[in-house]
Structure formats: structure tokens, C-alpha cells
């Protein structure tokens, strides 16, 4: 008995790849790191940056008038 295969069927997407996709889609500015150990993805790190408008002091700081 032969097994029929669907040539248009895509292999399943690995869990880590879907996680990376979600991290990138939700990131405005920053970096996504993929950590590999013994040929396996073991960790996904996300570093998000918040951009401030140029010329505006950070909250809690006053412009110096010296």
C-alpha cells in the first residue's frame, strides 16, 4: 500500500521560528537574539529600545540654564 503525499503541503514551522516571527512583528526598534546550544535553538531574547525625540530632556531631568 502506497502513501499519498500532498506536494503543496508545507512542513510544519518550528516553534522557535514562530516565536521569533512574533517577537519581530511586535518590535518597533530593537534586536532579537537567537541562542543556539548543541545545534538546537535554546533561547530567544528580545531587546526593545524606546526612541526619544531629539532635543527633549528625559523625564525627571531639567534643562540646565548654566
Jmol script that loads the backbone (N, CA, C; Angstrom):
load data "model"
ATOM      1  N   UNK A   1       0.845  -1.172   0.000  1.00  0.00           N
ATOM      2  CA  UNK A   1       0.000   0.000   0.000  1.00  0.00           C
ATOM      3  C   UNK A   1       0.892   1.238   0.000  1.00  0.00           C
ATOM      4  N   UNK A   2       0.649   2.150  -0.906  1.00  0.00           N
ATOM      5  CA  UNK A   2       1.479   3.350  -1.002  1.00  0.00           C
ATOM      6  C   UNK A   2       0.845   4.487  -0.204  1.00  0.00           C
ATOM      7  N   UNK A   3       1.708   5.385   0.247  1.00  0.00           N
ATOM      8  CA  UNK A   3       1.247   6.544   0.992  1.00  0.00           C
ATOM      9  C   UNK A   3       1.176   7.729   0.054  1.00  0.00           C
ATOM     10  N   UNK A   4       0.027   8.386  -0.008  1.00  0.00           N
ATOM     11  CA  UNK A   4      -0.134   9.562  -0.849  1.00  0.00           C
ATOM     12  C   UNK A   4       0.353  10.787  -0.096  1.00  0.00           C
ATOM     13  N   UNK A   5       1.089  11.633  -0.791  1.00  0.00           N
ATOM     14  CA  UNK A   5       1.554  12.871  -0.174  1.00  0.00           C
ATOM     15  C   UNK A   5       1.007  14.046  -0.951  1.00  0.00           C
ATOM     16  N   UNK A   6       0.792  15.128  -0.285  1.00  0.00           N
ATOM     17  CA  UNK A   6       0.297  16.343  -0.895  1.00  0.00           C
ATOM     18  C   UNK A   6       1.506  17.208  -1.237  1.00  0.00           C
ATOM     19  N   UNK A   7       1.818  17.389  -2.531  1.00  0.00           N
ATOM     20  CA  UNK A   7       3.013  18.155  -2.893  1.00  0.00           C
ATOM     21  C   UNK A   7       2.931  19.625  -2.481  1.00  0.00           C
ATOM     22  N   UNK A   8       1.734  20.151  -2.266  1.00  0.00           N
ATOM     23  CA  UNK A   8       1.607  21.549  -1.872  1.00  0.00           C
ATOM     24  C   UNK A   8       1.653  21.726  -0.351  1.00  0.00           C
ATOM     25  N   UNK A   9       1.674  20.625   0.393  1.00  0.00           N
ATOM     26  CA  UNK A   9       1.705  20.717   1.855  1.00  0.00           C
ATOM     27  C   UNK A   9       3.074  21.222   2.297  1.00  0.00           C
ATOM     28  N   UNK A  10       3.046  22.181   3.211  1.00  0.00           N
ATOM     29  CA  UNK A  10       4.279  22.750   3.752  1.00  0.00           C
ATOM     30  C   UNK A  10       4.647  22.009   5.030  1.00  0.00           C
ATOM     31  N   UNK A  11       5.946  21.817   5.273  1.00  0.00           N
ATOM     32  CA  UNK A  11       6.329  21.202   6.542  1.00  0.00           C
ATOM     33  C   UNK A  11       5.972  22.138   7.687  1.00  0.00           C
ATOM     34  N   UNK A  12       5.732  21.600   8.868  1.00  0.00           N
ATOM     35  CA  UNK A  12       5.355  22.463   9.995  1.00  0.00           C
ATOM     36  C   UNK A  12       6.476  23.443  10.344  1.00  0.00           C
ATOM     37  N   UNK A  13       6.082  24.637  10.748  1.00  0.00           N
ATOM     38  CA  UNK A  13       7.048  25.670  11.142  1.00  0.00           C
ATOM     39  C   UNK A  13       7.528  25.350  12.555  1.00  0.00           C
ATOM     40  N   UNK A  14       8.856  25.324  12.772  1.00  0.00           N
ATOM     41  CA  UNK A  14       9.352  25.058  14.129  1.00  0.00           C
ATOM     42  C   UNK A  14       8.836  26.101  15.124  1.00  0.00           C
ATOM     43  N   UNK A  15       8.628  25.687  16.355  1.00  0.00           N
ATOM     44  CA  UNK A  15       8.113  26.575  17.401  1.00  0.00           C
ATOM     45  C   UNK A  15       8.993  27.801  17.573  1.00  0.00           C
ATOM     46  N   UNK A  16      10.316  27.621  17.568  1.00  0.00           N
ATOM     47  CA  UNK A  16      11.219  28.756  17.785  1.00  0.00           C
ATOM     48  C   UNK A  16      11.109  29.765  16.663  1.00  0.00           C
ATOM     49  N   UNK A  17      10.872  29.302  15.439  1.00  0.00           N
ATOM     50  CA  UNK A  17      10.756  30.210  14.311  1.00  0.00           C
ATOM     51  C   UNK A  17       9.487  31.055  14.418  1.00  0.00           C
ATOM     52  N   UNK A  18       8.411  30.451  14.856  1.00  0.00           N
ATOM     53  CA  UNK A  18       7.162  31.192  15.059  1.00  0.00           C
ATOM     54  C   UNK A  18       7.335  32.206  16.187  1.00  0.00           C
ATOM     55  N   UNK A  19       8.063  31.841  17.237  1.00  0.00           N
ATOM     56  CA  UNK A  19       8.331  32.759  18.343  1.00  0.00           C
ATOM     57  C   UNK A  19       9.138  33.961  17.864  1.00  0.00           C
ATOM     58  N   UNK A  20      10.157  33.726  17.051  1.00  0.00           N
ATOM     59  CA  UNK A  20      10.966  34.824  16.503  1.00  0.00           C
ATOM     60  C   UNK A  20      10.103  35.726  15.638  1.00  0.00           C
ATOM     61  N   UNK A  21       9.250  35.144  14.831  1.00  0.00           N
ATOM     62  CA  UNK A  21       8.360  35.932  13.976  1.00  0.00           C
ATOM     63  C   UNK A  21       7.473  36.859  14.809  1.00  0.00           C
ATOM     64  N   UNK A  22       6.887  36.340  15.891  1.00  0.00           N
ATOM     65  CA  UNK A  22       6.029  37.151  16.760  1.00  0.00           C
ATOM     66  C   UNK A  22       6.824  38.266  17.433  1.00  0.00           C
ATOM     67  N   UNK A  23       8.046  37.964  17.883  1.00  0.00           N
ATOM     68  CA  UNK A  23       8.882  38.983  18.530  1.00  0.00           C
ATOM     69  C   UNK A  23       9.205  40.115  17.556  1.00  0.00           C
ATOM     70  N   UNK A  24       9.565  39.781  16.342  1.00  0.00           N
ATOM     71  CA  UNK A  24       9.920  40.797  15.342  1.00  0.00           C
ATOM     72  C   UNK A  24       8.700  41.632  14.968  1.00  0.00           C
ATOM     73  N   UNK A  25       7.563  40.999  14.800  1.00  0.00           N
ATOM     74  CA  UNK A  25       6.349  41.740  14.432  1.00  0.00           C
ATOM     75  C   UNK A  25       5.925  42.720  15.517  1.00  0.00           C
ATOM     76  N   UNK A  26       6.206  42.420  16.782  1.00  0.00           N
ATOM     77  CA  UNK A  26       5.801  43.285  17.873  1.00  0.00           C
ATOM     78  C   UNK A  26       6.854  44.299  18.280  1.00  0.00           C
ATOM     79  N   UNK A  27       7.946  44.371  17.545  1.00  0.00           N
ATOM     80  CA  UNK A  27       9.072  45.213  17.927  1.00  0.00           C
ATOM     81  C   UNK A  27       9.147  46.447  17.044  1.00  0.00           C
ATOM     82  N   UNK A  28       9.173  47.634  17.667  1.00  0.00           N
ATOM     83  CA  UNK A  28       9.315  48.873  16.908  1.00  0.00           C
ATOM     84  C   UNK A  28      10.776  49.142  16.588  1.00  0.00           C
ATOM     85  N   UNK A  29      11.614  49.167  17.625  1.00  0.00           N
ATOM     86  CA  UNK A  29      13.059  49.344  17.495  1.00  0.00           C
ATOM     87  C   UNK A  29      13.717  48.372  18.454  1.00  0.00           C
ATOM     88  N   UNK A  30      14.753  47.712  18.042  1.00  0.00           N
ATOM     89  CA  UNK A  30      15.463  46.820  18.949  1.00  0.00           C
ATOM     90  C   UNK A  30      16.107  45.662  18.229  1.00  0.00           C
ATOM     91  N   UNK A  31      16.353  44.607  18.998  1.00  0.00           N
ATOM     92  CA  UNK A  31      17.070  43.448  18.475  1.00  0.00           C
ATOM     93  C   UNK A  31      16.437  42.169  18.993  1.00  0.00           C
ATOM     94  N   UNK A  32      16.505  41.122  18.171  1.00  0.00           N
ATOM     95  CA  UNK A  32      16.079  39.789  18.574  1.00  0.00           C
ATOM     96  C   UNK A  32      17.295  38.878  18.426  1.00  0.00           C
ATOM     97  N   UNK A  33      17.646  38.203  19.516  1.00  0.00           N
ATOM     98  CA  UNK A  33      18.798  37.298  19.521  1.00  0.00           C
ATOM     99  C   UNK A  33      18.302  35.862  19.581  1.00  0.00           C
ATOM    100  N   UNK A  34      18.958  34.997  18.819  1.00  0.00           N
ATOM    101  CA  UNK A  34      18.658  33.568  18.850  1.00  0.00           C
ATOM    102  C   UNK A  34      19.882  32.874  19.433  1.00  0.00           C
ATOM    103  N   UNK A  35      19.693  32.165  20.545  1.00  0.00           N
ATOM    104  CA  UNK A  35      20.784  31.467  21.215  1.00  0.00           C
ATOM    105  C   UNK A  35      20.723  29.993  20.826  1.00  0.00           C
ATOM    106  N   UNK A  36      21.865  29.473  20.360  1.00  0.00           N
ATOM    107  CA  UNK A  36      21.949  28.086  19.918  1.00  0.00           C
ATOM    108  C   UNK A  36      22.915  27.331  20.825  1.00  0.00           C
ATOM    109  N   UNK A  37      22.538  26.130  21.245  1.00  0.00           N
ATOM    110  CA  UNK A  37      23.385  25.274  22.072  1.00  0.00           C
ATOM    111  C   UNK A  37      23.288  23.857  21.537  1.00  0.00           C
ATOM    112  N   UNK A  38      24.414  23.273  21.189  1.00  0.00           N
ATOM    113  CA  UNK A  38      24.454  21.913  20.623  1.00  0.00           C
ATOM    114  C   UNK A  38      23.521  21.761  19.421  1.00  0.00           C
ATOM    115  N   UNK A  39      23.603  22.719  18.502  1.00  0.00           N
ATOM    116  CA  UNK A  39      22.848  22.687  17.244  1.00  0.00           C
ATOM    117  C   UNK A  39      21.343  22.854  17.420  1.00  0.00           C
ATOM    118  N   UNK A  40      20.898  23.295  18.587  1.00  0.00           N
ATOM    119  CA  UNK A  40      19.481  23.495  18.849  1.00  0.00           C
ATOM    120  C   UNK A  40      19.250  24.915  19.344  1.00  0.00           C
ATOM    121  N   UNK A  41      18.157  25.533  18.886  1.00  0.00           N
ATOM    122  CA  UNK A  41      17.780  26.846  19.410  1.00  0.00           C
ATOM    123  C   UNK A  41      17.264  26.617  20.827  1.00  0.00           C
ATOM    124  N   UNK A  42      17.918  27.274  21.796  1.00  0.00           N
ATOM    125  CA  UNK A  42      17.549  27.069  23.196  1.00  0.00           C
ATOM    126  C   UNK A  42      16.927  28.312  23.826  1.00  0.00           C
ATOM    127  N   UNK A  43      17.101  29.470  23.189  1.00  0.00           N
ATOM    128  CA  UNK A  43      16.628  30.703  23.810  1.00  0.00           C
ATOM    129  C   UNK A  43      16.423  31.770  22.747  1.00  0.00           C
ATOM    130  N   UNK A  44      15.397  32.587  22.930  1.00  0.00           N
ATOM    131  CA  UNK A  44      15.155  33.739  22.073  1.00  0.00           C
ATOM    132  C   UNK A  44      15.077  34.954  22.991  1.00  0.00           C
ATOM    133  N   UNK A  45      15.951  35.936  22.746  1.00  0.00           N
ATOM    134  CA  UNK A  45      15.990  37.143  23.565  1.00  0.00           C
ATOM    135  C   UNK A  45      15.537  38.332  22.727  1.00  0.00           C
ATOM    136  N   UNK A  46      14.817  39.237  23.365  1.00  0.00           N
ATOM    137  CA  UNK A  46      14.320  40.417  22.678  1.00  0.00           C
ATOM    138  C   UNK A  46      14.711  41.651  23.479  1.00  0.00           C
ATOM    139  N   UNK A  47      15.366  42.597  22.823  1.00  0.00           N
ATOM    140  CA  UNK A  47      15.757  43.854  23.449  1.00  0.00           C
ATOM    141  C   UNK A  47      15.042  44.971  22.717  1.00  0.00           C
ATOM    142  N   UNK A  48      14.115  45.626  23.407  1.00  0.00           N
ATOM    143  CA  UNK A  48      13.354  46.706  22.782  1.00  0.00           C
ATOM    144  C   UNK A  48      13.917  48.048  23.218  1.00  0.00           C
ATOM    145  N   UNK A  49      14.018  48.967  22.285  1.00  0.00           N
ATOM    146  CA  UNK A  49      14.527  50.304  22.561  1.00  0.00           C
ATOM    147  C   UNK A  49      13.394  51.304  22.404  1.00  0.00           C
ATOM    148  N   UNK A  50      13.440  52.338  23.225  1.00  0.00           N
ATOM    149  CA  UNK A  50      12.463  53.413  23.136  1.00  0.00           C
ATOM    150  C   UNK A  50      13.195  54.654  22.653  1.00  0.00           C
ATOM    151  N   UNK A  51      12.789  55.167  21.520  1.00  0.00           N
ATOM    152  CA  UNK A  51      13.427  56.346  20.950  1.00  0.00           C
ATOM    153  C   UNK A  51      12.757  57.592  21.487  1.00  0.00           C
ATOM    154  N   UNK A  52      13.563  58.541  21.941  1.00  0.00           N
ATOM    155  CA  UNK A  52      13.056  59.819  22.423  1.00  0.00           C
ATOM    156  C   UNK A  52      13.284  60.877  21.360  1.00  0.00           C
ATOM    157  N   UNK A  53      12.412  61.861  21.310  1.00  0.00           N
ATOM    158  CA  UNK A  53      12.564  62.944  20.341  1.00  0.00           C
ATOM    159  C   UNK A  53      13.838  63.724  20.653  1.00  0.00           C
ATOM    160  N   UNK A  54      14.568  64.129  19.649  1.00  0.00           N
ATOM    161  CA  UNK A  54      15.814  64.877  19.829  1.00  0.00           C
ATOM    162  C   UNK A  54      15.534  66.239  20.444  1.00  0.00           C
ATOM    163  N   UNK A  55      16.423  66.671  21.350  1.00  0.00           N
ATOM    164  CA  UNK A  55      16.303  67.987  21.939  1.00  0.00           C
ATOM    165  C   UNK A  55      15.374  68.067  23.132  1.00  0.00           C
ATOM    166  N   UNK A  56      14.759  66.972  23.502  1.00  0.00           N
ATOM    167  CA  UNK A  56      13.863  66.985  24.654  1.00  0.00           C
ATOM    168  C   UNK A  56      14.552  66.266  25.808  1.00  0.00           C
ATOM    169  N   UNK A  57      14.573  66.869  26.999  1.00  0.00           N
ATOM    170  CA  UNK A  57      15.203  66.207  28.145  1.00  0.00           C
ATOM    171  C   UNK A  57      14.406  64.974  28.568  1.00  0.00           C
ATOM    172  N   UNK A  58      15.092  64.018  29.126  1.00  0.00           N
ATOM    173  CA  UNK A  58      14.439  62.823  29.624  1.00  0.00           C
ATOM    174  C   UNK A  58      13.527  63.186  30.787  1.00  0.00           C
ATOM    175  N   UNK A  59      12.466  62.425  31.039  1.00  0.00           N
ATOM    176  CA  UNK A  59      11.569  62.725  32.158  1.00  0.00           C
ATOM    177  C   UNK A  59      12.349  62.778  33.466  1.00  0.00           C
ATOM    178  N   UNK A  60      12.055  63.775  34.308  1.00  0.00           N
ATOM    179  CA  UNK A  60      12.727  63.899  35.587  1.00  0.00           C
ATOM    180  C   UNK A  60      13.999  64.731  35.532  1.00  0.00           C
ATOM    181  N   UNK A  61      14.403  65.127  34.347  1.00  0.00           N
ATOM    182  CA  UNK A  61      15.607  65.958  34.198  1.00  0.00           C
ATOM    183  C   UNK A  61      15.186  67.307  33.658  1.00  0.00           C
ATOM    184  N   UNK A  62      15.792  68.318  34.151  1.00  0.00           N
ATOM    185  CA  UNK A  62      15.500  69.652  33.672  1.00  0.00           C
ATOM    186  C   UNK A  62      16.654  70.143  32.814  1.00  0.00           C
ATOM    187  N   UNK A  63      16.332  70.943  31.837  1.00  0.00           N
ATOM    188  CA  UNK A  63      17.387  71.533  31.004  1.00  0.00           C
ATOM    189  C   UNK A  63      18.202  72.475  31.863  1.00  0.00           C
ATOM    190  N   UNK A  64      19.525  72.394  31.775  1.00  0.00           N
ATOM    191  CA  UNK A  64      20.357  73.274  32.597  1.00  0.00           C
ATOM    192  C   UNK A  64      20.445  74.652  31.934  1.00  0.00           C
ATOM    193  N   UNK A  65      20.395  75.661  32.743  1.00  0.00           N
ATOM    194  CA  UNK A  65      20.450  77.040  32.217  1.00  0.00           C
ATOM    195  C   UNK A  65      21.774  77.696  32.530  1.00  0.00           C
ATOM    196  N   UNK A  66      22.818  76.898  32.739  1.00  0.00           N
ATOM    197  CA  UNK A  66      24.127  77.468  33.100  1.00  0.00           C
ATOM    198  C   UNK A  66      24.707  78.263  31.980  1.00  0.00           C
TER     199      UNK A  66
END
end "model"
wireframe off; spacefill off
backbone 0.3
color backbone group
